[in-house]
């Protein structure tokens, strides 16, 4: 069966306009085909599966009811975006999802006119959509603007700040709360369902507006209208868990079944003409329609390729021991020795390797949800009160808490250990690459910054950081932690680790890039007779300036980092050697341009950062030096 036969309805959808003449039965069949297509592609390419499977019917209904792209859908966290992509002219490109120069994994204004605002991190939809609504009102536009919030994003501080500002900004605004059982609970019963259907109906709202107008024309009419409105609100609050939203000035509708296309269409049609901001609470099932994802939605949130028949995740190579797992093992060991240890994460328990810790030390574990700023200040408060907190956050998400790191931890010199997972490039592209952290954090006062080359060194650094009684940041990448050199993991604070003596070239590599440098050295020796001294930098701050100056007197220096050169290791070396005589310096890493999506090995190939490409650059550079 070819692609068109397998997805006979989906293959005919070139834009959302093609949906609007279809029956509910056809839309339901389309939903089934979309799920099949998403599972098919993600099983090969990897990606965010469970969230997109949960919003299939909701996405179809939104594009069916609203005139996109004239009407604007602003999606929170791009995890929800795959269905949207399939319905908006990207079917053919979808097979290249998350591939280098292929269909992007999240939403991007550069990819489609239907992506009116980029999405990757959580909590941005309400504020961004509200800004668009304010611009529309000022320019006299008539487009509908909807913020689609989900995957726990509502408890994000940015979402709540935006929510607080809605009623003060516009009267024409719709929020879709995609509740996949991660936050708000569902209420039950026929009365709330009836009230919500009545209140969201067009005829009801038109009748209500007419009644209000007529009452204003009679003496005392305004007071009568206010009393009727209070009765309506009081009655509704008895049955509907939306009082919080109503108090913020939003009409609350819901909860409604989010995987029922007919119900969704009816509700979305009903709220179109509201003359006040509205929030529609939609209950969806994360992983809906694929039993392995329904059974374990967290496991299928983001994953590499897998067997679509069984749900079994494909092997990832290496020895199976990741840096996250190494961190999880080490922090359990550290907590076993020190009762003052507490561990905090921001909705990333499994991703940061803390599942084991959460089970062994539940009273010392805090998952604060998608709230990185709170997580950091919460840790600072713990430290101020005598505990020794560790905060485990992905590098890209720590960017949201930079002021808190500076103001609440560093300025006060509080002994918080910040563990930044996913440092370096990742498959999820520009919104998630962890390559900017060193540039952001290196100049913060009192903060030491270290990077282990393998899992054993990560453990040693964690124990050494605990002994420092000051702010320390440990950064490490996604992936294989390399189970070797365990006997050489002893840490001397502020000192780099050198291998080999003398030679023509000294390669200074930070973190796991040490192993790339090691391969480069082997190639240079075997193919070009170039002797290399390898340096495992370990400490970006305090930096081993003494060793660098010693090497620079007799050898050329190359820096290698899975980070932005400007502000990272490259800048540290330049600053250290600014008034020092040296043989020459070359920097290898990521520049100021935006690094794209794709398999990380492919990206390294394109940017000339494989061991072979680096060795060729080094040999060419050394050859020029000798001939000069």
C-alpha distance (Angstrom), angle and dihedral (degrees) to the residues before:
residue distance angle dihedral
X1 . . .
X2 3.80 . .
X3 3.81 125.7 .
X4 3.82 94.6 -96.5
X5 3.81 93.1 51.2
X6 3.81 92.7 46.0
X7 3.80 92.5 49.4
X8 3.80 100.6 28.0
X9 3.81 96.2 159.3
X10 3.80 98.1 35.0
X11 3.81 91.7 51.2
X12 3.82 89.2 62.0
X13 3.82 94.8 53.3
X14 3.79 107.8 99.0
X15 3.80 95.7 156.5
X16 3.82 138.6 -4.0
X17 3.82 88.7 -92.1
X18 3.82 87.5 73.9
X19 3.81 90.0 63.1
X20 3.75 97.4 58.1
X21 3.80 98.5 75.7
X22 3.79 94.4 47.9
X23 3.80 127.2 106.5
X24 3.79 122.8 -120.8
X25 3.81 89.3 -107.4
X26 3.80 90.3 54.9
X27 3.80 91.1 47.4
X28 3.80 89.9 52.1
X29 3.80 90.6 51.7
X30 3.80 88.6 48.1
X31 3.81 89.2 53.8
X32 3.79 89.9 55.4
X33 3.81 91.7 49.8
X34 3.80 91.9 48.6
X35 3.80 91.3 53.0
X36 3.79 89.9 50.0
X37 3.79 91.8 50.5
X38 3.81 94.6 47.6
X39 3.81 92.3 49.3
X40 3.81 89.9 47.1
X41 3.81 94.4 53.1
X42 3.81 99.2 37.7
X43 3.81 91.3 48.7
X44 3.81 87.0 63.1
X45 3.81 103.9 31.8
X46 3.79 101.5 28.9
X47 3.79 121.7 -131.1
X48 3.79 144.8 134.4
X49 3.78 105.3 -38.7
X50 3.81 114.4 160.0
X51 3.80 97.1 52.7
X52 3.80 94.1 50.9
X53 3.81 92.5 46.6
X54 3.79 88.6 55.4
X55 3.81 95.6 55.2
X56 3.81 100.8 46.8
X57 3.82 96.6 109.0
X58 3.80 92.8 37.5
X59 3.81 92.2 53.2
X60 3.80 92.5 47.2
X61 3.81 90.9 49.7
X62 3.81 93.2 48.2
X63 3.79 92.9 52.6
X64 3.82 90.7 42.1
X65 3.80 94.7 53.7
X66 3.80 101.9 34.1
X67 3.79 126.5 59.9
X68 3.79 99.8 -121.9
X69 2.98 133.6 -145.4
X70 3.84 88.2 24.9
X71 3.79 87.5 50.7
X72 3.80 109.8 53.1
X73 3.80 127.7 -127.4
X74 3.80 111.4 -165.5
X75 3.79 109.7 -166.9
X76 3.78 124.6 -155.1
X77 3.83 116.9 -139.6
X78 3.79 108.3 1.8
X79 3.82 89.5 -118.8
X80 3.80 87.6 94.2
X81 3.80 95.2 52.7
X82 3.81 108.5 87.0
X83 3.82 96.2 87.9
X84 3.80 89.6 46.8
X85 3.81 89.3 54.4
X86 3.81 93.2 50.9
X87 3.81 91.7 51.7
X88 3.80 96.0 46.7
X89 3.79 105.4 61.4
X90 3.80 101.1 -77.7
X91 3.80 101.6 104.9
X92 3.78 95.4 113.9
X93 3.79 93.0 45.6
X94 3.81 92.3 46.5
X95 3.81 91.8 83.8
X96 3.83 86.7 66.3
X97 3.82 92.6 54.8
X98 3.83 110.9 156.6
X99 3.80 91.3 -3.6
X100 3.78 121.5 130.9
X101 3.83 107.9 -78.7
X102 3.82 88.4 -3.4
X103 3.80 135.0 111.0
X104 3.79 108.6 -38.3
X105 3.79 119.1 -114.1
X106 3.80 93.3 -134.7
X107 3.80 134.1 29.4
X108 3.78 122.4 -71.1
X109 3.79 134.0 179.2
X110 3.80 87.4 -143.3
X111 3.81 92.8 60.6
X112 3.80 103.8 50.3
X113 3.79 142.6 1.1
X114 3.81 86.0 -129.0
X115 3.82 89.6 64.5
X116 3.79 95.5 75.6
X117 3.81 93.0 171.0
X118 3.80 131.2 22.1
X119 3.80 117.7 -112.1
X120 3.78 132.7 -166.6
X121 3.79 109.7 115.6
X122 3.80 121.8 56.7
X123 3.76 130.5 -100.5
X124 3.80 102.4 31.0
X125 3.81 102.5 105.4
X126 3.81 101.2 81.0
X127 3.80 95.8 47.4
X128 3.81 94.3 42.6
X129 3.80 93.6 46.4
X130 3.79 90.6 45.8
X131 3.79 89.6 53.5
X132 3.80 89.1 52.3
X133 3.80 90.4 49.0
X134 3.80 91.0 51.8
X135 3.81 90.0 50.3
X136 3.81 90.8 48.2
X137 3.80 92.3 50.8
X138 3.78 92.0 48.5
X139 3.81 92.6 49.4
X140 3.81 94.5 43.3
X141 3.81 96.3 -115.1
X142 3.79 126.0 158.4
X143 3.79 103.4 -152.6
X144 3.79 119.8 127.2
X145 3.78 115.1 -122.2
X146 3.79 121.7 -157.0
X147 3.79 130.7 -175.3
X148 3.81 112.5 -153.2
X149 3.80 107.0 -156.4
X150 3.79 122.9 -174.9
X151 3.80 151.8 130.6
X152 3.79 93.7 65.4
X153 3.81 93.9 -52.6
X154 3.79 94.6 130.1
X155 3.80 92.2 76.0
X156 3.81 89.4 54.7
X157 3.79 110.8 112.0
X158 3.80 93.4 -125.3
X159 3.81 90.7 55.3
X160 3.78 92.3 52.1
X161 3.80 92.0 47.1
X162 3.79 89.9 52.2
X163 3.79 92.4 44.8
X164 3.79 90.2 53.9
X165 3.81 90.5 55.8
X166 3.82 100.5 46.2
X167 3.80 101.6 90.7
X168 3.81 91.1 46.0
X169 3.80 92.0 53.8
X170 3.81 111.1 42.6
X171 3.80 145.2 -5.6
X172 3.81 95.0 -147.0
X173 3.79 108.8 67.4
X174 3.80 135.6 116.7
X175 3.79 127.7 -159.5
X176 3.79 119.2 -167.3
X177 3.79 109.7 -156.7
X178 3.79 106.3 -157.4
X179 3.78 100.2 -160.4
X180 3.80 109.4 -171.4
X181 3.81 93.0 176.6
X182 3.78 92.7 -84.2
X183 3.80 95.7 111.5
X184 3.83 129.8 -8.4
X185 3.80 116.6 52.7
X186 3.78 124.4 -129.6
X187 3.77 122.7 -111.6
X188 3.79 122.8 -146.9
X189 3.79 141.6 -146.1
X190 3.79 141.6 75.4
X191 3.82 97.3 -96.4
X192 3.84 97.7 64.8
X193 3.78 89.7 44.1
X194 3.79 90.6 52.5
X195 3.81 93.5 45.0
X196 3.78 92.6 49.9
X197 3.78 92.6 47.4
X198 3.79 89.9 49.5
X199 3.80 95.4 45.6
X200 3.81 93.1 46.3
X201 3.81 92.8 49.7
X202 3.80 118.4 110.8
X203 3.79 93.7 -137.6
X204 3.81 92.0 52.7
X205 3.78 93.7 51.1
X206 3.80 93.3 45.8
X207 3.81 89.9 49.3
X208 3.80 89.7 47.4
X209 3.82 91.6 51.2
X210 3.82 91.3 47.9
X211 3.81 91.4 49.1
X212 3.79 91.3 50.0
X213 3.81 90.8 51.4
X214 3.82 92.6 49.4
X215 3.81 93.6 46.6
X216 3.80 90.8 53.9
X217 3.81 89.1 59.9
X218 3.80 94.7 60.8
X219 3.83 128.5 68.0
X220 3.81 110.2 -89.1
X221 3.80 91.5 8.9
X222 3.79 94.9 129.8
X223 3.81 91.7 55.6
X224 3.82 91.3 47.8
X225 3.82 89.9 51.3
X226 3.80 92.0 49.8
X227 3.80 91.6 51.7
X228 3.81 92.5 48.5
X229 3.82 90.0 49.2
X230 3.81 91.5 50.4
X231 3.80 90.8 51.2
X232 3.81 90.5 49.6
X233 3.81 92.4 49.2
X234 3.81 93.8 45.0
X235 3.81 91.9 49.6
X236 3.79 92.2 48.3
X237 3.82 93.3 48.2
X238 3.81 90.2 58.9
X239 3.77 90.5 66.4
X240 3.80 109.6 20.5
X241 3.84 125.6 71.8
X242 3.80 91.0 -142.2
X243 3.79 103.2 96.1
X244 3.80 90.5 111.6
X245 3.80 91.5 58.0
X246 3.80 93.4 41.5
X247 3.81 89.7 54.6
X248 3.80 88.4 54.2
X249 3.78 89.6 56.4
X250 3.80 99.1 -100.1
X251 3.79 124.9 124.7
X252 3.79 106.2 -124.0
X253 3.81 118.6 -142.2
X254 3.76 120.6 -178.4
X255 2.81 161.9 -58.0
X256 3.80 94.1 -109.0
X257 3.84 128.5 169.8
X258 3.78 106.1 -91.4
X259 3.79 96.8 -160.0
X260 3.82 94.4 54.6
X261 3.81 108.0 93.1
X262 3.81 95.8 -168.1
X263 3.81 93.2 51.7
X264 3.80 91.6 44.9
X265 3.80 94.0 51.1
X266 3.79 92.1 48.4
X267 3.81 92.5 50.0
X268 3.80 95.7 44.0
X269 3.80 90.6 49.2
X270 3.78 88.7 49.9
X271 3.80 96.8 54.6
X272 3.80 95.3 46.5
X273 3.80 95.0 93.2
X274 3.79 101.1 39.2
X275 3.79 113.3 136.6
X276 3.79 93.4 -145.6
X277 3.81 136.3 47.6
X278 3.79 113.3 -76.0
X279 3.79 135.9 -164.6
X280 3.80 118.0 -155.6
X281 3.79 112.0 -157.3
X282 3.81 108.5 -149.1
X283 3.81 121.8 -172.7
X284 3.82 112.0 -147.9
X285 3.78 134.0 169.1
X286 3.78 115.8 -121.6
X287 3.80 107.8 -129.7
X288 3.81 92.2 15.4
X289 3.81 114.4 179.4
X290 3.82 97.4 18.7
X291 3.79 112.1 82.9
X292 3.84 98.9 -152.8
X293 3.83 89.7 53.4
X294 3.81 92.3 44.6
X295 3.81 89.5 52.9
X296 3.82 94.3 47.3
X297 3.82 110.8 16.5
X298 3.80 93.5 166.4
X299 3.81 91.3 56.6
X300 3.80 90.5 51.1
X301 3.79 96.0 43.7
X302 3.79 93.1 96.3
X303 3.78 121.8 -6.4
X304 3.81 144.6 148.3
X305 3.80 122.2 -109.7
X306 3.79 118.0 -44.2
X307 3.80 143.0 179.5
X308 3.83 104.4 -90.0
X309 3.80 91.9 -154.9
X310 3.80 96.0 55.4
X311 3.80 104.6 15.7
X312 3.80 90.1 -126.4
X313 3.80 110.7 152.8
X314 3.80 116.3 -123.4
X315 3.80 119.2 -112.5
X316 3.80 113.8 -90.6
X317 3.80 98.5 -151.2
X318 3.78 126.0 -121.0
X319 3.78 119.9 74.5
X320 3.80 94.1 -56.0
X321 3.81 95.0 -109.6
X322 3.79 107.8 118.6
X323 3.79 129.0 -167.7
X324 3.82 87.7 -110.9
X325 3.80 90.5 54.5
X326 3.81 90.8 46.1
X327 3.80 89.6 51.9
X328 3.81 91.3 48.1
X329 3.80 91.8 51.7
X330 3.80 93.1 45.9
X331 3.79 96.0 48.2
X332 3.82 90.5 51.2
X333 3.79 88.8 52.5
X334 3.81 91.8 47.1
X335 3.81 91.8 49.2
X336 3.79 89.9 50.3
X337 3.80 89.1 60.0
X338 3.81 99.2 38.5
X339 3.79 123.1 44.0
X340 3.81 93.2 -165.5
X341 3.82 92.1 68.7
X342 3.82 115.9 113.2
X343 3.80 125.1 175.2
X344 3.80 127.5 -148.7
X345 3.79 130.9 -173.0
X346 3.80 134.7 171.5
X347 3.82 108.0 -126.8
X348 3.82 91.7 -50.0
X349 3.80 105.2 101.5
X350 3.80 96.5 137.3
X351 3.80 96.3 32.0
X352 3.80 93.4 55.9
X353 3.81 93.0 46.4
X354 3.81 95.1 -109.6
X355 3.80 100.7 124.7
X356 3.80 91.2 100.1
X357 3.81 92.8 47.5
X358 3.81 92.0 48.3
X359 3.81 89.1 55.8
X360 3.81 97.9 42.3
X361 3.82 96.5 41.6
X362 3.83 106.8 22.6
X363 3.80 92.6 155.6
X364 3.81 90.2 57.5
X365 3.80 97.6 44.2
X366 3.81 125.6 90.3
X367 3.80 124.8 -175.2
X368 3.81 102.3 -174.8
X369 3.81 96.9 -177.2
X370 3.78 125.6 -123.8
X371 3.79 92.5 -20.5
X372 3.79 110.9 112.7
X373 3.80 95.5 163.9
X374 3.79 90.8 52.1
X375 3.82 90.9 45.9
X376 3.81 91.9 56.3
X377 3.82 96.5 44.6
X378 3.82 89.9 42.6
X379 3.81 87.7 56.1
X380 3.80 90.6 47.8
X381 3.79 89.8 53.6
X382 3.79 91.0 50.4
X383 3.80 90.8 50.4
X384 3.80 91.6 48.6
X385 3.81 88.2 54.1
X386 3.80 94.6 51.8
X387 3.80 105.9 -91.3
X388 3.81 125.6 119.0
X389 3.80 105.8 -129.1
X390 3.79 128.1 -170.0
X391 3.80 119.2 -158.2
X392 3.81 115.8 -156.6
X393 3.82 112.2 -163.1
X394 3.79 134.5 150.5
X395 3.79 111.7 -102.1
X396 3.80 93.2 -118.3
X397 3.81 92.9 52.4
X398 3.80 94.0 47.5
X399 3.82 86.0 68.6
X400 3.80 87.0 76.3
X401 3.78 92.1 61.4
X402 3.80 101.3 45.1
X403 3.80 96.1 119.9
X404 3.80 89.9 49.0
X405 3.81 91.0 52.2
X406 3.81 89.2 50.4
X407 3.81 101.3 38.5
X408 3.79 102.9 33.1
X409 3.80 104.6 30.5
X410 3.80 111.4 20.6
X411 3.81 101.4 38.8
X412 3.79 89.7 50.0
X413 3.79 93.9 41.5
X414 3.80 91.4 -130.9
X415 3.83 116.6 176.0
X416 3.80 99.5 -115.2
X417 3.81 119.1 146.1
X418 3.81 110.4 -146.2
X419 3.80 112.5 -159.8
X420 3.81 111.3 -163.7
X421 3.78 112.2 -162.1
X422 3.84 123.5 -168.8
X423 3.80 93.2 35.3
X424 3.80 109.6 168.8
X425 3.79 130.3 27.5
X426 3.81 120.1 -27.0
X427 3.80 135.5 -174.9
X428 3.81 94.2 -102.0
X429 3.76 95.6 74.3
X430 3.81 138.0 -138.3
X431 3.80 97.4 -14.2
X432 3.80 91.6 54.1
X433 3.80 107.4 31.5
X434 3.80 109.2 120.1
X435 3.79 95.4 -146.5
X436 3.80 102.2 110.9
X437 3.81 101.4 59.8
X438 3.80 98.2 93.5
X439 3.80 92.9 50.6
X440 3.80 90.0 49.5
X441 3.79 97.9 43.9
X442 3.80 109.6 28.8
X443 3.81 96.1 87.8
X444 3.79 96.6 47.7
X445 3.82 111.0 119.0
X446 3.80 121.2 -108.9
X447 3.82 92.7 6.5
X448 3.81 118.8 127.1
X449 3.82 115.6 -159.2
X450 3.80 123.3 -156.5
X451 3.82 136.6 170.5
X452 3.82 126.4 -161.8
X453 3.78 122.4 -144.1
X454 3.82 93.5 -147.9
X455 3.80 144.6 2.1
X456 3.79 96.3 -86.0
X457 3.78 90.6 52.9
X458 3.81 90.1 48.2
X459 3.80 89.3 57.0
X460 3.80 91.9 48.4
X461 3.80 91.7 48.2
X462 3.79 92.2 49.8
X463 3.80 91.7 54.3
X464 3.82 91.4 43.7
X465 3.81 91.1 49.7
X466 3.80 90.5 52.8
X467 3.80 89.1 55.1
X468 3.83 92.8 53.1
X469 3.83 97.0 69.0
X470 3.83 92.1 -150.5
X471 3.82 138.2 88.1
X472 3.81 111.7 -62.8
X473 3.79 130.8 175.1
X474 3.81 120.3 -157.3
X475 3.81 115.7 -167.8
X476 3.80 124.9 -166.5
X477 3.81 136.6 161.4
X478 3.76 136.0 -115.3
X479 3.78 116.5 -94.2
X480 3.78 142.4 28.6
X481 3.80 113.8 14.4
X482 3.84 94.8 -158.2
X483 3.80 112.8 -122.5
X484 3.79 97.9 -136.8
X485 3.77 139.6 94.2
X486 3.80 90.4 37.0
X487 3.80 89.6 146.0
X488 3.82 91.1 57.8
X489 3.78 96.8 54.4
X490 3.81 98.9 103.1
X491 3.80 109.6 128.4
X492 3.80 126.3 -140.1
X493 3.80 104.4 -169.4
X494 3.77 112.9 -112.9
X495 3.80 95.0 4.8
X496 3.80 127.3 115.9
X497 3.80 123.3 -140.8
X498 3.83 116.2 -119.7
X499 3.82 127.7 -162.6
X500 3.79 120.0 -163.9
X501 3.76 129.2 6.7
X502 3.75 130.2 -113.3
X503 3.77 124.3 -15.6
X504 3.77 131.2 127.3
X505 3.77 102.1 -70.1
X506 3.80 139.1 36.0
X507 3.82 116.8 -158.8
X508 3.79 114.2 -159.3
X509 3.80 109.8 -160.9
X510 3.78 128.7 177.4
X511 3.79 125.2 -146.0
X512 3.77 119.8 -26.3
X513 3.82 89.7 -11.3
X514 3.80 83.8 84.2
X515 3.81 87.7 81.1
X516 3.80 91.3 51.8
X517 3.80 88.0 51.4
X518 3.80 89.9 49.3
X519 3.82 90.8 56.5
X520 3.80 90.1 46.4
X521 3.80 90.1 53.5
X522 3.81 91.4 50.9
X523 3.83 91.6 51.5
X524 3.80 93.0 46.7
X525 3.78 92.5 50.9
X526 3.81 95.8 44.3
X527 3.81 98.8 42.1
X528 3.80 105.2 25.4
X529 3.82 105.5 23.1
X530 3.80 89.7 -123.3
X531 3.80 115.3 150.0
X532 3.80 114.0 -142.2
X533 3.79 132.8 -163.2
X534 3.80 110.8 -150.7
X535 3.80 122.6 -148.0
X536 3.79 124.5 -165.9
X537 3.81 97.6 -155.4
X538 3.82 95.9 -159.2
X539 3.82 93.7 168.5
X540 3.76 122.1 58.0
X541 3.79 87.7 170.5
X542 2.98 120.2 50.5
X543 3.81 85.8 28.3
X544 3.81 124.3 -156.3
X545 3.81 94.9 -117.9
X546 3.80 92.8 160.6
X547 3.81 93.8 61.3
X548 3.81 92.6 44.3
X549 3.80 93.0 52.8
X550 3.80 90.0 48.2
X551 3.81 91.9 52.9
X552 3.81 93.8 42.5
X553 3.80 91.5 60.9
X554 3.81 93.8 63.7
X555 3.81 107.9 15.4
X556 3.76 140.5 47.1
X557 3.82 112.6 -108.8
X558 3.80 126.3 -134.5
X559 3.80 121.2 -176.7
X560 3.80 120.5 -154.6
X561 3.79 123.5 -170.2
X562 3.81 140.2 157.1
X563 3.76 87.4 -137.1
X564 3.78 141.7 74.7
X565 3.80 107.9 -66.0
X566 3.80 92.6 -145.8
X567 3.78 103.9 78.0
X568 3.79 93.4 5.3
X569 3.80 134.2 82.7
X570 3.80 92.1 -47.7
X571 3.78 91.4 58.4
X572 3.81 92.5 45.5
X573 3.80 91.1 54.5
X574 3.82 93.1 46.3
X575 3.80 91.1 49.8
X576 3.80 91.7 48.2
X577 3.81 93.8 50.5
X578 3.80 98.6 38.9
X579 3.82 93.3 109.3
X580 3.80 97.0 24.9
X581 3.80 127.7 96.9
X582 3.81 109.4 -119.9
X583 3.80 142.6 165.9
X584 3.80 95.8 -118.8
X585 3.80 141.1 -67.5
X586 3.82 133.5 -131.7
X587 3.81 124.4 -174.4
X588 3.81 126.1 -148.8
X589 3.79 123.1 -172.1
X590 3.79 138.6 74.9
X591 3.78 122.2 -31.0
X592 3.79 133.3 -152.9
X593 3.80 94.9 -78.0
X594 3.81 119.8 98.1
X595 3.81 111.6 -93.0
X596 3.84 109.8 -137.3
X597 3.79 136.2 -133.9
X598 3.76 123.3 -83.8
X599 3.75 148.3 87.9
X600 3.79 105.5 -35.9
X601 3.81 93.1 -130.2
X602 3.81 90.0 54.4
X603 3.80 91.4 48.5
X604 3.80 90.5 51.5
X605 3.79 89.6 50.9
X606 3.80 91.8 51.7
X607 3.80 92.3 48.2
X608 3.80 95.6 44.1
X609 3.80 95.2 -114.2
X610 3.81 101.1 126.9
X611 3.83 117.0 111.5
X612 3.81 90.6 -107.7
X613 3.81 94.4 50.0
X614 3.80 92.3 45.3
X615 3.81 91.5 49.1
X616 3.81 89.8 52.0
X617 3.82 91.1 51.0
X618 3.79 91.2 47.9
X619 3.80 93.4 48.5
X620 3.79 91.6 48.9
X621 3.78 91.5 48.6
X622 3.80 93.3 48.3
X623 3.80 90.7 47.2
X624 3.80 91.6 54.0
X625 3.78 89.4 49.6
X626 3.81 93.2 53.2
X627 3.79 93.9 47.1
X628 3.83 93.9 48.3
